[in-house]
Amino acid sequence: MVLRYLLTAGLLLLLGSCGFHLRGAEPLPEVMGKTTIVVPAGSALRYELESLLLSAGAEVVDEKSDATALLTVHSDHVRSRILSVDALGRAREYALSLTVKYSLNAAGGEILAQQLSSRVERDYHFDPDSVLAQGGEREMVEQEMRRVAAQQILRRLRTITFSPGSLDSVPVTESDPAQ
């Protein structure tokens, strides 16, 4: 019994020393303590970003003058393409792709992270005989994609070290399509 406790304690010590953190447990950078979110008109991504920032301990402010950081979503586009058709030539399966381009600036205008991009892809089946129900399904898939994209954005911003040498562009973050 004592051996089990010692092994568990040793494992926890090893995990802690290697820098392991549970997803979402990594704190936000101090500069994001008071963040203003700027999104394109009509974007539903704002709600997801705001709720994640609030749950991470940041304060979301409306006035840029009160903010210490400005998270700007430059674009968020959903693209759709047909994956398969039925014997009558009607679409049966679609692939949706959400691409979000964003940047983070300090209140003084200093660029902290520029031209970052996140992409989420999902597949969904379409029943042409039940068009009304399928519209709701697509909306649910897109909402889930926005939630995943917002999580990717915050994870990326948590990992950036805000120092003069880290202001370079960071590559695209992608998630695997749903199986």
SVG drawing of the C-alpha trace seen along z (x, -y; Angstrom):
<svg xmlns="http://www.w3.org/2000/svg" viewBox="-38 -55 53 57">
<polyline fill="none" stroke="black" stroke-width="0.4" points="0.0,0.0 2.8,-2.4 4.6,-1.5 1.5,-2.5 1.5,-6.0 5.2,-6.4 4.8,-5.5 1.8,-7.9 3.8,-10.7 6.8,-10.0 4.6,-10.0 3.0,-13.3 6.5,-14.8 7.7,-13.7 4.6,-15.2 5.0,-18.5 8.7,-18.8 8.3,-18.3 5.9,-21.2 2.7,-19.2 -0.5,-21.2 -4.1,-20.1 -5.7,-21.8 -6.9,-25.2 -4.9,-25.2 -2.1,-27.4 -2.7,-31.0 -3.2,-33.8 -0.4,-36.3 -0.6,-39.3 -1.1,-41.6 -4.5,-40.0 -5.8,-40.9 -8.2,-43.5 -8.9,-42.6 -11.1,-44.2 -12.4,-41.9 -12.8,-43.3 -14.7,-41.0 -16.2,-41.6 -19.9,-42.7 -22.2,-39.7 -19.6,-37.3 -20.8,-34.7 -17.2,-34.1 -17.2,-37.0 -19.5,-35.1 -17.2,-32.1 -14.0,-34.2 -15.6,-36.3 -16.8,-33.3 -13.4,-31.6 -11.6,-34.8 -13.9,-35.3 -13.5,-31.7 -9.7,-32.1 -9.8,-35.0 -9.5,-37.9 -11.8,-40.9 -13.4,-41.7 -13.9,-45.5 -15.7,-47.3 -13.6,-50.5 -10.2,-50.3 -9.0,-53.0 -9.6,-50.6 -7.9,-47.6 -4.4,-46.3 -4.7,-44.1 -6.7,-44.2 -7.7,-40.9 -8.7,-41.5 -10.4,-38.9 -9.7,-40.1 -11.8,-37.4 -13.7,-34.2 -15.0,-32.4 -16.9,-29.1 -16.4,-27.3 -18.4,-24.3 -17.7,-21.6 -19.5,-18.5 -17.9,-15.3 -20.4,-12.8 -23.6,-12.6 -26.4,-10.1 -27.6,-8.2 -29.8,-11.2 -26.9,-13.6 -28.0,-15.3 -25.4,-16.2 -25.3,-13.7 -22.2,-14.8 -20.4,-18.1 -17.1,-19.2 -17.1,-22.5 -14.0,-24.5 -13.8,-27.5 -10.7,-29.7 -10.1,-32.5 -7.4,-35.2 -6.5,-37.2 -3.9,-39.3 -3.1,-40.6 -1.9,-44.1 -0.9,-45.8 -2.9,-48.8 -0.1,-51.1 -0.3,-49.6 2.7,-47.3 2.1,-44.1 2.3,-41.1 1.1,-38.5 0.3,-39.2 -1.3,-37.3 -2.2,-34.2 -4.6,-31.8 -6.7,-28.9 -8.6,-26.4 -11.3,-23.8 -12.8,-21.3 -15.8,-19.1 -17.9,-16.7 -21.6,-16.3 -24.2,-14.2 -27.1,-15.9 -30.5,-14.3 -32.2,-16.1 -35.5,-14.7 -35.3,-16.5 -34.0,-20.0 -35.4,-21.9 -33.8,-19.6 -30.5,-19.6 -30.3,-23.4 -30.3,-23.1 -27.7,-20.4 -25.4,-22.6 -25.8,-25.5 -24.9,-23.2 -21.8,-22.0 -20.7,-25.6 -21.3,-26.6 -19.1,-23.7 -16.5,-24.8 -16.5,-28.3 -16.1,-27.0 -13.1,-24.8 -11.6,-27.8 -11.9,-30.0 -10.2,-27.3 -7.4,-27.1 -7.0,-30.9 -6.7,-31.0 -4.3,-28.0 -2.1,-29.7 -2.1,-33.0 -1.2,-31.3 1.9,-29.7 3.3,-32.9 6.1,-34.5 5.7,-38.2 9.2,-39.4 10.8,-41.5 12.1,-38.4 8.7,-36.7 6.7,-39.1 7.1,-37.0 4.2,-35.4 3.1,-32.0 1.8,-29.3 -1.7,-28.0 -3.3,-25.8 -5.5,-23.1 -7.8,-20.5 -8.5,-17.1 -11.8,-16.5 -14.4,-14.7 -14.5,-11.0"/>
</svg>
